[in-house]
Amino acid sequence: MKVALGRKTLFTKVVGNALLYDLLVWNDGVVIQFTNPMRLAVPASHLLIWMRTDIFTVLSFLVSAFGFFM
């Protein structure tokens, strides 16, 4: 019983942290939009060359909104 409860708590903490960081990434994208809008067309990271910053911002918003309603 304790093992199942521990896994559930761990899962909740991990998902909560992921959603919090997605919200922070979304806020970063909004700040970039107001301060330097030309940077939205560049890749989000050197590891994600195929994903632009604006697409990454929208996906982060969707994930954080899903977490809020969950």
Backbone as XML, in Angstrom:
<?xml version="1.0"?>
<chain id="A" units="angstrom">
  <residue number="1" name="MET">
    <atom name="N" x="0.819" y="-1.195" z="0.000"/>
    <atom name="CA" x="0.000" y="0.000" z="0.000"/>
    <atom name="C" x="0.859" y="1.254" z="0.000"/>
  </residue>
  <residue number="2" name="LYS">
    <atom name="N" x="1.935" y="1.246" z="0.814"/>
    <atom name="CA" x="2.796" y="2.415" z="0.867"/>
    <atom name="C" x="3.538" y="2.634" z="-0.442"/>
  </residue>
  <residue number="3" name="VAL">
    <atom name="N" x="3.893" y="1.546" z="-1.107"/>
    <atom name="CA" x="4.630" y="1.667" z="-2.363"/>
    <atom name="C" x="3.758" y="2.336" z="-3.414"/>
  </residue>
  <residue number="4" name="ALA">
    <atom name="N" x="2.496" y="1.948" z="-3.501"/>
    <atom name="CA" x="1.597" y="2.542" z="-4.484"/>
    <atom name="C" x="1.371" y="4.015" z="-4.179"/>
  </residue>
  <residue number="5" name="LEU">
    <atom name="N" x="1.226" y="4.358" z="-2.911"/>
    <atom name="CA" x="1.031" y="5.754" z="-2.535"/>
    <atom name="C" x="2.286" y="6.568" z="-2.833"/>
  </residue>
  <residue number="6" name="GLY">
    <atom name="N" x="3.463" y="5.990" z="-2.597"/>
    <atom name="CA" x="4.702" y="6.688" z="-2.891"/>
    <atom name="C" x="4.881" y="6.939" z="-4.379"/>
  </residue>
  <residue number="7" name="ARG">
    <atom name="N" x="4.512" y="5.980" z="-5.195"/>
    <atom name="CA" x="4.603" y="6.158" z="-6.647"/>
    <atom name="C" x="3.634" y="7.233" z="-7.121"/>
  </residue>
  <residue number="8" name="LYS">
    <atom name="N" x="2.439" y="7.237" z="-6.543"/>
    <atom name="CA" x="1.440" y="8.241" z="-6.932"/>
    <atom name="C" x="1.918" y="9.645" z="-6.555"/>
  </residue>
  <residue number="9" name="THR">
    <atom name="N" x="2.484" y="9.778" z="-5.377"/>
    <atom name="CA" x="3.002" y="11.067" z="-4.935"/>
    <atom name="C" x="4.177" y="11.507" z="-5.800"/>
  </residue>
  <residue number="10" name="LEU">
    <atom name="N" x="5.055" y="10.582" z="-6.108"/>
    <atom name="CA" x="6.201" y="10.901" z="-6.957"/>
    <atom name="C" x="5.741" y="11.325" z="-8.351"/>
  </residue>
  <residue number="11" name="PHE">
    <atom name="N" x="4.778" y="10.607" z="-8.910"/>
    <atom name="CA" x="4.251" y="10.957" z="-10.221"/>
    <atom name="C" x="3.630" y="12.354" z="-10.200"/>
  </residue>
  <residue number="12" name="THR">
    <atom name="N" x="2.869" y="12.663" z="-9.146"/>
    <atom name="CA" x="2.247" y="13.979" z="-9.032"/>
    <atom name="C" x="3.297" y="15.076" z="-8.940"/>
  </residue>
  <residue number="13" name="LYS">
    <atom name="N" x="4.355" y="14.843" z="-8.186"/>
    <atom name="CA" x="5.416" y="15.847" z="-8.061"/>
    <atom name="C" x="6.139" y="16.063" z="-9.389"/>
  </residue>
  <residue number="14" name="VAL">
    <atom name="N" x="6.428" y="14.990" z="-10.091"/>
    <atom name="CA" x="7.141" y="15.104" z="-11.369"/>
    <atom name="C" x="6.284" y="15.849" z="-12.391"/>
  </residue>
  <residue number="15" name="VAL">
    <atom name="N" x="5.021" y="15.483" z="-12.490"/>
    <atom name="CA" x="4.124" y="16.153" z="-13.442"/>
    <atom name="C" x="3.941" y="17.613" z="-13.051"/>
  </residue>
  <residue number="16" name="GLY">
    <atom name="N" x="3.798" y="17.888" z="-11.764"/>
    <atom name="CA" x="3.654" y="19.272" z="-11.304"/>
    <atom name="C" x="4.862" y="20.119" z="-11.633"/>
  </residue>
  <residue number="17" name="ASN">
    <atom name="N" x="6.062" y="19.574" z="-11.441"/>
    <atom name="CA" x="7.274" y="20.320" z="-11.793"/>
    <atom name="C" x="7.371" y="20.555" z="-13.295"/>
  </residue>
  <residue number="18" name="ALA">
    <atom name="N" x="7.019" y="19.556" z="-14.077"/>
    <atom name="CA" x="7.064" y="19.718" z="-15.529"/>
    <atom name="C" x="6.103" y="20.811" z="-15.978"/>
  </residue>
  <residue number="19" name="LEU">
    <atom name="N" x="4.918" y="20.839" z="-15.395"/>
    <atom name="CA" x="3.934" y="21.857" z="-15.774"/>
    <atom name="C" x="4.368" y="23.243" z="-15.321"/>
  </residue>
  <residue number="20" name="LEU">
    <atom name="N" x="5.010" y="23.325" z="-14.164"/>
    <atom name="CA" x="5.513" y="24.610" z="-13.697"/>
    <atom name="C" x="6.593" y="25.133" z="-14.643"/>
  </residue>
  <residue number="21" name="TYR">
    <atom name="N" x="7.508" y="24.260" z="-15.046"/>
    <atom name="CA" x="8.563" y="24.699" z="-15.954"/>
    <atom name="C" x="8.006" y="25.052" z="-17.336"/>
  </residue>
  <residue number="22" name="ASP">
    <atom name="N" x="6.952" y="24.370" z="-17.773"/>
    <atom name="CA" x="6.318" y="24.749" z="-19.034"/>
    <atom name="C" x="5.695" y="26.137" z="-18.931"/>
  </residue>
  <residue number="23" name="LEU">
    <atom name="N" x="5.127" y="26.449" z="-17.788"/>
    <atom name="CA" x="4.565" y="27.786" z="-17.600"/>
    <atom name="C" x="5.673" y="28.838" z="-17.620"/>
  </residue>
  <residue number="24" name="LEU">
    <atom name="N" x="6.814" y="28.529" z="-17.032"/>
    <atom name="CA" x="7.942" y="29.459" z="-17.058"/>
    <atom name="C" x="8.481" y="29.646" z="-18.479"/>
  </residue>
  <residue number="25" name="VAL">
    <atom name="N" x="8.526" y="28.566" z="-19.255"/>
    <atom name="CA" x="8.971" y="28.666" z="-20.651"/>
    <atom name="C" x="7.996" y="29.514" z="-21.446"/>
  </residue>
  <residue number="26" name="TRP">
    <atom name="N" x="6.709" y="29.350" z="-21.185"/>
    <atom name="CA" x="5.704" y="30.151" z="-21.881"/>
    <atom name="C" x="5.893" y="31.636" z="-21.548"/>
  </residue>
  <residue number="27" name="ASN">
    <atom name="N" x="6.138" y="31.946" z="-20.277"/>
    <atom name="CA" x="6.382" y="33.336" z="-19.891"/>
    <atom name="C" x="7.632" y="33.887" z="-20.558"/>
  </residue>
  <residue number="28" name="ASP">
    <atom name="N" x="8.660" y="33.060" z="-20.706"/>
    <atom name="CA" x="9.869" y="33.484" z="-21.396"/>
    <atom name="C" x="9.560" y="33.824" z="-22.859"/>
  </residue>
  <residue number="29" name="GLY">
    <atom name="N" x="8.730" y="33.015" z="-23.508"/>
    <atom name="CA" x="8.344" y="33.297" z="-24.893"/>
    <atom name="C" x="7.557" y="34.592" z="-25.022"/>
  </residue>
  <residue number="30" name="VAL">
    <atom name="N" x="6.716" y="34.884" z="-24.047"/>
    <atom name="CA" x="5.943" y="36.130" z="-24.077"/>
    <atom name="C" x="6.875" y="37.327" z="-23.904"/>
  </residue>
  <residue number="31" name="VAL">
    <atom name="N" x="7.826" y="37.217" z="-23.011"/>
    <atom name="CA" x="8.796" y="38.300" z="-22.809"/>
    <atom name="C" x="9.631" y="38.505" z="-24.066"/>
  </residue>
  <residue number="32" name="ILE">
    <atom name="N" x="10.057" y="37.428" z="-24.703"/>
    <atom name="CA" x="10.821" y="37.540" z="-25.947"/>
    <atom name="C" x="9.992" y="38.223" z="-27.020"/>
  </residue>
  <residue number="33" name="GLN">
    <atom name="N" x="8.703" y="37.928" z="-27.072"/>
    <atom name="CA" x="7.836" y="38.529" z="-28.078"/>
    <atom name="C" x="7.785" y="40.043" z="-27.924"/>
  </residue>
  <residue number="34" name="PHE">
    <atom name="N" x="7.765" y="40.525" z="-26.706"/>
    <atom name="CA" x="7.692" y="41.971" z="-26.487"/>
    <atom name="C" x="9.045" y="42.657" z="-26.603"/>
  </residue>
  <residue number="35" name="THR">
    <atom name="N" x="10.119" y="41.977" z="-26.234"/>
    <atom name="CA" x="11.424" y="42.631" z="-26.226"/>
    <atom name="C" x="12.197" y="42.471" z="-27.532"/>
  </residue>
  <residue number="36" name="ASN">
    <atom name="N" x="12.128" y="41.281" z="-28.144"/>
    <atom name="CA" x="12.895" y="41.026" z="-29.360"/>
    <atom name="C" x="12.097" y="40.078" z="-30.263"/>
  </residue>
  <residue number="37" name="PRO">
    <atom name="N" x="11.088" y="40.590" z="-30.976"/>
    <atom name="CA" x="10.215" y="39.702" z="-31.751"/>
    <atom name="C" x="10.914" y="38.968" z="-32.895"/>
  </residue>
  <residue number="38" name="MET">
    <atom name="N" x="12.054" y="39.439" z="-33.359"/>
    <atom name="CA" x="12.755" y="38.753" z="-34.441"/>
    <atom name="C" x="13.358" y="37.427" z="-33.971"/>
  </residue>
  <residue number="39" name="ARG">
    <atom name="N" x="13.539" y="37.269" z="-32.668"/>
    <atom name="CA" x="14.136" y="36.047" z="-32.128"/>
    <atom name="C" x="13.158" y="34.876" z="-32.119"/>
  </residue>
  <residue number="40" name="LEU">
    <atom name="N" x="11.878" y="35.121" z="-32.336"/>
    <atom name="CA" x="10.887" y="34.052" z="-32.327"/>
    <atom name="C" x="11.072" y="33.079" z="-33.492"/>
  </residue>
  <residue number="41" name="ALA">
    <atom name="N" x="11.702" y="33.518" z="-34.556"/>
    <atom name="CA" x="11.877" y="32.660" z="-35.734"/>
    <atom name="C" x="13.114" y="31.776" z="-35.647"/>
  </residue>
  <residue number="42" name="VAL">
    <atom name="N" x="13.951" y="31.964" z="-34.639"/>
    <atom name="CA" x="15.163" y="31.149" z="-34.511"/>
    <atom name="C" x="14.836" y="29.861" z="-33.760"/>
  </residue>
  <residue number="43" name="PRO">
    <atom name="N" x="15.679" y="28.833" z="-33.888"/>
    <atom name="CA" x="15.415" y="27.581" z="-33.156"/>
    <atom name="C" x="15.398" y="27.791" z="-31.645"/>
  </residue>
  <residue number="44" name="ALA">
    <atom name="N" x="14.616" y="26.970" z="-30.958"/>
    <atom name="CA" x="14.478" y="27.089" z="-29.503"/>
    <atom name="C" x="15.781" y="26.732" z="-28.794"/>
  </residue>
  <residue number="45" name="SER">
    <atom name="N" x="16.546" y="25.813" z="-29.361"/>
    <atom name="CA" x="17.794" y="25.373" z="-28.751"/>
    <atom name="C" x="18.699" y="24.801" z="-29.836"/>
  </residue>
  <residue number="46" name="HIS">
    <atom name="N" x="19.963" y="24.671" z="-29.511"/>
    <atom name="CA" x="20.854" y="24.030" z="-30.476"/>
    <atom name="C" x="20.559" y="22.540" z="-30.584"/>
  </residue>
  <residue number="47" name="LEU">
    <atom name="N" x="19.828" y="21.997" z="-29.617"/>
    <atom name="CA" x="19.429" y="20.596" z="-29.681"/>
    <atom name="C" x="18.128" y="20.392" z="-30.457"/>
  </residue>
  <residue number="48" name="LEU">
    <atom name="N" x="17.327" y="21.437" z="-30.546"/>
    <atom name="CA" x="16.046" y="21.383" z="-31.271"/>
    <atom name="C" x="16.092" y="22.333" z="-32.465"/>
  </residue>
  <residue number="49" name="ILE">
    <atom name="N" x="16.917" y="22.032" z="-33.422"/>
    <atom name="CA" x="17.091" y="22.926" z="-34.571"/>
    <atom name="C" x="15.809" y="23.028" z="-35.389"/>
  </residue>
  <residue number="50" name="TRP">
    <atom name="N" x="15.010" y="21.988" z="-35.402"/>
    <atom name="CA" x="13.806" y="21.947" z="-36.217"/>
    <atom name="C" x="12.620" y="22.659" z="-35.551"/>
  </residue>
  <residue number="51" name="MET">
    <atom name="N" x="12.709" y="23.023" z="-34.258"/>
    <atom name="CA" x="11.585" y="23.660" z="-33.577"/>
    <atom name="C" x="11.896" y="25.122" z="-33.301"/>
  </residue>
  <residue number="52" name="ARG">
    <atom name="N" x="11.052" y="25.992" z="-33.855"/>
    <atom name="CA" x="11.228" y="27.423" z="-33.642"/>
    <atom name="C" x="10.783" y="27.820" z="-32.244"/>
  </residue>
  <residue number="53" name="THR">
    <atom name="N" x="11.229" y="28.992" z="-31.794"/>
    <atom name="CA" x="10.910" y="29.458" z="-30.451"/>
    <atom name="C" x="9.419" y="29.723" z="-30.289"/>
  </residue>
  <residue number="54" name="ASP">
    <atom name="N" x="8.766" y="30.264" z="-31.300"/>
    <atom name="CA" x="7.342" y="30.557" z="-31.158"/>
    <atom name="C" x="6.506" y="29.274" z="-31.083"/>
  </residue>
  <residue number="55" name="ILE">
    <atom name="N" x="6.875" y="28.251" z="-31.831"/>
    <atom name="CA" x="6.161" y="26.974" z="-31.756"/>
    <atom name="C" x="6.376" y="26.337" z="-30.383"/>
  </residue>
  <residue number="56" name="PHE">
    <atom name="N" x="7.604" y="26.405" z="-29.881"/>
    <atom name="CA" x="7.914" y="25.862" z="-28.562"/>
    <atom name="C" x="7.126" y="26.583" z="-27.473"/>
  </residue>
  <residue number="57" name="THR">
    <atom name="N" x="6.950" y="27.893" z="-27.620"/>
    <atom name="CA" x="6.179" y="28.676" z="-26.659"/>
    <atom name="C" x="4.718" y="28.257" z="-26.671"/>
  </residue>
  <residue number="58" name="VAL">
    <atom name="N" x="4.141" y="28.068" z="-27.840"/>
    <atom name="CA" x="2.742" y="27.650" z="-27.943"/>
    <atom name="C" x="2.549" y="26.257" z="-27.353"/>
  </residue>
  <residue number="59" name="LEU">
    <atom name="N" x="3.455" y="25.340" z="-27.652"/>
    <atom name="CA" x="3.357" y="23.991" z="-27.085"/>
    <atom name="C" x="3.478" y="24.013" z="-25.561"/>
  </residue>
  <residue number="60" name="SER">
    <atom name="N" x="4.348" y="24.854" z="-25.036"/>
    <atom name="CA" x="4.489" y="24.968" z="-23.584"/>
    <atom name="C" x="3.220" y="25.520" z="-22.954"/>
  </residue>
  <residue number="61" name="PHE">
    <atom name="N" x="2.587" y="26.465" z="-23.621"/>
    <atom name="CA" x="1.324" y="26.997" z="-23.102"/>
    <atom name="C" x="0.246" y="25.923" z="-23.092"/>
  </residue>
  <residue number="62" name="LEU">
    <atom name="N" x="0.168" y="25.134" z="-24.147"/>
    <atom name="CA" x="-0.840" y="24.069" z="-24.207"/>
    <atom name="C" x="-0.627" y="23.028" z="-23.108"/>
  </residue>
  <residue number="63" name="VAL">
    <atom name="N" x="0.627" y="22.667" z="-22.867"/>
    <atom name="CA" x="0.911" y="21.672" z="-21.830"/>
    <atom name="C" x="0.582" y="22.240" z="-20.440"/>
  </residue>
  <residue number="64" name="SER">
    <atom name="N" x="0.918" y="23.495" z="-20.202"/>
    <atom name="CA" x="0.616" y="24.073" z="-18.888"/>
    <atom name="C" x="-0.882" y="24.270" z="-18.706"/>
  </residue>
  <residue number="65" name="ALA">
    <atom name="N" x="-1.607" y="24.610" z="-19.769"/>
    <atom name="CA" x="-3.064" y="24.734" z="-19.670"/>
    <atom name="C" x="-3.703" y="23.365" z="-19.421"/>
  </residue>
  <residue number="66" name="PHE">
    <atom name="N" x="-3.191" y="22.326" z="-20.076"/>
    <atom name="CA" x="-3.691" y="20.979" z="-19.829"/>
    <atom name="C" x="-3.457" y="20.574" z="-18.373"/>
  </residue>
  <residue number="67" name="GLY">
    <atom name="N" x="-2.296" y="20.903" z="-17.849"/>
    <atom name="CA" x="-2.003" y="20.601" z="-16.452"/>
    <atom name="C" x="-2.895" y="21.367" z="-15.488"/>
  </residue>
  <residue number="68" name="PHE">
    <atom name="N" x="-3.227" y="22.605" z="-15.852"/>
    <atom name="CA" x="-4.116" y="23.393" z="-14.997"/>
    <atom name="C" x="-5.504" y="22.760" z="-14.919"/>
  </residue>
  <residue number="69" name="PHE">
    <atom name="N" x="-6.010" y="22.301" z="-16.060"/>
    <atom name="CA" x="-7.349" y="21.709" z="-16.070"/>
    <atom name="C" x="-7.349" y="20.275" z="-15.557"/>
  </residue>
  <residue number="70" name="MET">
    <atom name="N" x="-6.185" y="19.661" z="-15.491"/>
    <atom name="CA" x="-6.090" y="18.299" z="-14.987"/>
    <atom name="C" x="-6.265" y="18.316" z="-13.486"/>
  </residue>
</chain>
